[in-house]
């Protein structure tokens, strides 16, 4: 059990009987002896845990559990950012509290969106529409409809 000593542990506030580590591992103490819980990945790429709260199943994002347990949030920010942009790296050193605006404009995500939009503006059908006098807003709406 020496590997447990290399991590900090904190009880999960809203789910008694569970503890989260600074590396994002969850332990259940609900049946007397500790049992490590398995995480699973959701469609967005984030990792989650299933837990019991007042006899009902509840799901929690791992990065939020770690941030709530180990990272002070004096500015009352609403979102947790993965500094290295790896959604599976839930180590406390890789997480930070941020505003929604900061999270949306962080790192390569914004660059990819911008690059995708600029590349789309160079497509022949878009250039033709521009020559015909269509406004950028309508072009963007049209491009978004074509993607879905």
C-alpha positions as CSV (number, residue, x, y, z in Angstrom):
1,X,0.0,0.0,0.0
2,X,3.1,2.3,-0.3
3,X,1.8,3.7,-3.6
4,X,-1.1,5.3,-1.7
5,X,1.4,7.4,0.3
6,X,2.6,9.1,-2.8
7,X,-0.8,10.7,-3.3
8,X,-2.8,13.2,-1.2
9,X,-6.3,12.0,-0.4
10,X,-9.5,13.9,0.5
11,X,-13.0,12.8,1.2
12,X,-15.6,13.6,-1.5
13,X,-17.7,16.2,0.2
14,X,-21.1,15.4,-1.3
15,X,-20.7,11.6,-1.3
16,X,-19.6,10.2,2.1
17,X,-17.7,7.0,2.0
18,X,-15.5,8.0,-1.0
19,X,-12.0,9.6,-1.2
20,X,-10.4,11.1,-4.2
21,X,-6.6,11.3,-4.7
22,X,-4.5,14.2,-6.0
23,X,-3.9,11.9,-9.1
24,X,-7.6,11.4,-9.8
25,X,-8.1,8.0,-8.3
26,X,-11.3,7.2,-6.3
27,X,-11.6,4.8,-3.4
28,X,-14.8,3.6,-1.9
29,X,-15.0,2.8,1.8
30,X,-18.7,1.9,1.7
31,X,-18.4,-1.7,2.6
32,X,-15.7,-1.6,5.2
33,X,-12.5,-2.2,3.2
34,X,-11.2,0.2,0.5
35,X,-12.0,-0.5,-3.1
36,X,-10.7,1.4,-6.1
37,X,-13.4,2.5,-8.4
38,X,-13.1,2.2,-12.2
39,X,-13.4,5.3,-14.3
40,X,-15.0,5.4,-17.7
41,X,-14.7,7.8,-20.7
42,X,-17.7,9.8,-21.9
43,X,-18.2,11.0,-25.5
44,X,-16.6,14.3,-24.9
45,X,-13.3,12.5,-23.9
46,X,-13.5,13.3,-20.1
47,X,-13.3,10.6,-17.5
48,X,-16.0,10.0,-14.9
49,X,-16.8,7.9,-11.8
50,X,-20.1,6.4,-10.7
51,X,-20.8,6.8,-7.0
52,X,-23.7,6.4,-4.6
53,X,-25.3,9.4,-2.9
54,X,-28.1,8.8,-0.5
55,X,-28.7,5.4,-2.1
56,X,-28.9,6.8,-5.7
57,X,-26.4,6.6,-8.5
58,X,-24.5,9.8,-9.3
59,X,-21.8,10.5,-11.9
60,X,-19.0,13.0,-11.4
61,X,-16.3,14.2,-13.7
62,X,-12.9,13.3,-12.2
63,X,-11.2,16.6,-12.9
64,X,-13.9,18.4,-11.0
65,X,-13.6,16.1,-8.1
66,X,-9.9,16.7,-7.9
67,X,-10.2,20.4,-8.3
68,X,-12.9,20.7,-5.6
69,X,-10.8,18.7,-3.2
70,X,-7.3,20.2,-3.7
71,X,-7.4,23.5,-5.6
72,X,-8.6,26.7,-3.9
73,X,-11.1,28.7,-5.9
74,X,-11.0,32.2,-4.4
75,X,-12.5,33.8,-7.5
76,X,-15.4,31.3,-7.6
77,X,-14.6,30.3,-11.2
78,X,-17.0,27.8,-12.7
79,X,-14.8,25.6,-14.8
80,X,-11.7,23.4,-14.5
81,X,-9.1,23.6,-17.3
82,X,-6.6,20.8,-18.2
83,X,-3.4,22.8,-18.6
84,X,-1.8,20.3,-21.0
85,X,-5.2,19.9,-22.8
86,X,-5.1,16.1,-22.1
87,X,-8.6,15.3,-20.8
88,X,-7.4,12.1,-19.3
89,X,-4.6,13.7,-17.2
90,X,-6.5,14.5,-14.0
91,X,-3.4,15.1,-11.8
92,X,-3.8,18.1,-9.6
93,X,-0.7,19.8,-11.0
94,X,-2.4,19.7,-14.5
95,X,-5.7,21.4,-13.4
96,X,-6.7,25.0,-12.7
97,X,-9.9,26.9,-12.0
98,X,-10.9,29.3,-14.9
99,X,-13.8,31.3,-16.1
100,X,-15.9,30.0,-18.9
101,X,-14.4,32.6,-21.3
102,X,-10.9,31.6,-20.4
103,X,-11.7,27.9,-20.8
104,X,-13.2,28.5,-24.3
105,X,-10.2,30.6,-25.4
106,X,-7.4,28.4,-24.0
107,X,-4.7,26.7,-26.0
108,X,-5.1,25.0,-29.4
109,X,-8.9,24.6,-29.3
110,X,-9.4,28.2,-30.3
111,X,-6.6,28.1,-32.8
112,X,-8.2,25.0,-34.5
113,X,-11.6,26.6,-34.6
114,X,-10.1,29.8,-36.2
115,X,-8.0,27.8,-38.7
116,X,-11.0,25.7,-39.7
117,X,-13.2,28.8,-40.2
118,X,-10.4,30.6,-42.3
119,X,-9.9,27.5,-44.4
120,X,-13.6,27.3,-45.0
121,X,-13.6,30.9,-46.2
122,X,-11.2,29.8,-49.0
123,X,-13.5,27.1,-50.4
124,X,-14.7,27.8,-53.9
125,X,-18.4,27.8,-53.0
126,X,-17.8,30.3,-50.2
127,X,-15.7,32.5,-52.5
128,X,-18.5,32.4,-55.1
129,X,-21.1,33.3,-52.5
130,X,-19.0,36.2,-51.4
131,X,-18.8,37.5,-54.9
132,X,-22.6,37.3,-55.1
133,X,-22.8,39.6,-52.1
134,X,-23.8,37.2,-49.3
135,X,-22.8,38.3,-45.8
136,X,-20.3,36.5,-43.6
137,X,-22.9,35.6,-41.0
138,X,-25.2,33.9,-43.5
139,X,-22.2,32.0,-45.0
140,X,-21.2,30.8,-41.5
141,X,-24.7,29.6,-40.8
142,X,-24.7,27.8,-44.2
143,X,-21.4,26.2,-43.5
144,X,-22.5,25.0,-40.1
145,X,-25.7,23.5,-41.6
146,X,-23.6,21.6,-44.2
147,X,-21.5,20.0,-41.4
148,X,-24.6,18.5,-39.6
